[in-house]
């Protein structure tokens, strides 16, 4: 299982970023997928989750209405559209297939005031 995140960067408060996750080594379309984030000195926390078909999504309350998770099963990819970013969204973002132990390298998102 290999997960490669990309799309992070430095953005001003109120800005937007779109993260991507490229998955390989498993039948992507069979599995729910998640985005996690880890801020400095904090634990890695769930941000959003999407079902295998993309028909069901879940967001933690702090990002609901600002972030949108989606997936493209044809291309084994998952996305996280992040709008109205806040400084507290600063973290390394990871994609995860919950049934597998592997983590990618993550992508850094930094939101300045």
N, C-alpha and C positions, 0 to 999 in steps of 0.2 A: 504494500500500500504506500503510495506516495501522494503527498498533498503539497502544493506549491501556491503560496499566497503572493499576491502582488497588488499594486495600486495605492499603497500608502503614501504618505507625504506630509508636508507642513502646510497647514491651511489656517486662515484666520477664522475667528469665531463667526458663526453664521454661514460659513462656506460649506462646500460639498465635496465628497470623494466617493469613488466607486471602487470597492475592493473586488478582486477576483480570486477564485480558488480553482486550480487545475488539479483534477484527481486522476489517478491511474492505479492499476494493480488490483482492482476489484470491479465488480459489476455495479457501476455508479448508480444506475437507475433503480436498483433494488433497495437502496438504503436512504433513510433520512440523513440529513446533514445539519451541521450546526456551525455557528460562528461563536467564538469565545474571544475574550480580551483580558489582558493582564496589564494593569497599571503598575508603575514602579512601587515596590514594597507591598504590593497587594496580591491576593490570590487570583488565579485565573477563573474568570466567571463567564457563564453563559450569556450571550447577547441575543441570539435569535436561533430559531430552528425551523427547518422546512421538511415536509414529508417527502417520501420517495418520488411521488408524482408532482410535487409542487402545489398540490391542492390545499394543503393545510400549513399554516405558519404560526409561529409563536414568537413573541417579543417580550423581553423584560420591560418593566414599566418605564424605566429611565430612557428608553429609546423608542418606545411606541409612538407612532405618528411622525417620527423623524427618519427612521431607518426602514429599508425594505429589502427583504431577503428574496432571492429568486434563484432559479437553476435552469440549466440547459442540458437535459439528459442526452441529447444528440452529441454534444461536444464534451461531455463529462466535466462540466463547469458549474460553479456556484458563484453567486454575486452578493454583495452587500452594498446597496446604495445608501449613503449616509448624507442626510441633508440637515441644515441648521445645526451644524456641529458646535459643540461647546467645549471649553477647556477640559472639563471632566471626562470627555470622551478620549482624551489622550491615553494611549495604551498601545501595546503590541497586539495585533489582531490575528487570530488563528482560525483556520477552518478544521473541522473534525468530523469524521465518520464515527458516531458513538460506539459502533460495534467493534471497532478496531483500536488498538492502543497507539497507533502512530500519530504524531503531531508533525506539522510542517515547521518551517523556520519562522513563520510569522511575518507580518508586515507592520512597520511602525506608522502610527497615525499620531501626529502632533498638532494640537489646535491651540493657536495663540490667541491672547485676548485682544 
